[in-house]
């Protein structure tokens, strides 16, 4: 609850105004039974002012109706702003968290927090706060008015309240635990659905529809079970509160009616007391509702807080000025890893040079890319760029100088033009077309239904693997970053296209620093130096011709790929 109060305090002006108006409304509501009492007592004594009392009640009802609009406008408006600010803070924190933090979390759970948990907190801050203070004000005001009218009858009528308080305290704790379980499993279910939609082609291609449907059905059944546990307890609130409120009315009638008959209590006072008890029914019901909303909000706020309180990626202030890359004694292990991913790497890539990196899957190539782009914390002094230690460089400034093309590029469900210009929204049509030409993609874009304005499906599903890779290469070229890293980003194109793209890249990146990571050796044949990685270590290094004739690991890779190409040609 403390975290929710912090966010409410940030909207204290709106919340305070809403509570003041709410207090006025409740005060006017408490005045209505007093007018009814005065009118009935006046009528019983033969008075003629009943019309005045009725007019007063009508006037109060009109003012209350107007003021109710304003306290809803203030309080619900504050809740909407809190939900907006929380969403912005949530995504701002997600964008600053390190990749290591994401390694143990599913996208589905993060999506669940962004949707249902933010909604639960918004309900707690809006309707929850409104109902809580409304119930508190009414209980205090009506209780005070009842005590002023008749202390003895008030004591009898309010006797069920302690029982209610104990029940709500015990039930509220259980609601918190059960709602947290519902939200946690909602993340599991959301992730299952997300994976199913993303991998639909693979699922159908493997004829695994029935198995996937059974898994989703199992998760859905578990979600239903957890929700029913929560609903079973939540549904007990209203009937129990209504029962306690009804018992208060029964006790009041049983105790007060004989006193009216005996002349010890005026009829107007008796009717007013029943009116106050009727008014108290809402606060009694609201208390159970508030407990439910607040416990849900607290459980959701704890899940959101797990993200907001996570340590963010360090932000040094250094900025590299050159592009000479010096790696010295670089060793790295992933958090929780059982063996190092890289061991004692050392090499120098001069400004404007081309470095090739090859090796089997799992040899450390992609790990090297992640470290070169500052995605993980580095040992001090292990990588220097432009003479500056990367551990002292602002990761954002680093990534603005490095364009990375991954093997599986991510494309957005936008137009071809918007995907190309992602890193440079101000790029001209001519610059976009030139980048596409250098990536050997211009003629294929022209053949699309709307050319550069053609909308792509999610993750670029309407393009082939080779087209997606070339679009990502064009996007990197358009950024004009002084350093280009190709992480096996030509694996899905044919040999002739690969040769043409590499020729274009050598021309476009003349004088810039290029790192080419590849399985296909033709992609690194023109590199100034080639590193051959094996289990995180540099097994060999040199130029293509020297390594190909050295009889080592690189030579075996050349022979293997030559045999594969010959077999494919036959």
Buried (B, 14 or more C-beta within 10 A) or exposed (E): EEBBEEBBEEBEEBBEBBBEBBBBBBEBBBBBBBBBBBBBBBBEEEEEEEEBBEEBBEEBEEEBEEBEEBBBBBBBBBBBBBBEEBBEBBEEBBEBBBEBBEEEBBBBBBBBBBEBBBBBBBBBBBBBBBBBBBBBBBBEBBBEBBBEBBEEBBEBBBEBBEEBEEBBEEBBEBBBBBBBBBBBBBBBBBBBBBBBEBBEEEBEEEEBEEEBEEBBEEBEEEBEEBBEBBEEBBEEBBEBBBEBBEBBBEBBBEBBEEBBEEEEBBBBBBBBBBBBBEBBBBBBBBBBBBBBBBBBBBBBBBBBEEBBEBEEBEEBEBBBEBBBBBBEEBBBBBEEEEEBBBBEBEBEBBBBBBBBBBBBEEBBBBBBBBBBBBBBBBEEBBBBBBEBBBBBBBBEBBBBBBBBBBBBBEBEBBBBBBBBBBBBEEBEEEBBBBBBBBBBBBEBBEEBEEEBEBBBEEBBEBBEBBBBBBBBBBBBBBBBBBBBBBBBBBBBBEEEBBBBBBEBBEEBBEEBBBBBBBBBBBBBBBBEBBBBBBBBBBBBBBBBEEBBEEEBBBBEBBEEBEEEEEEEEE
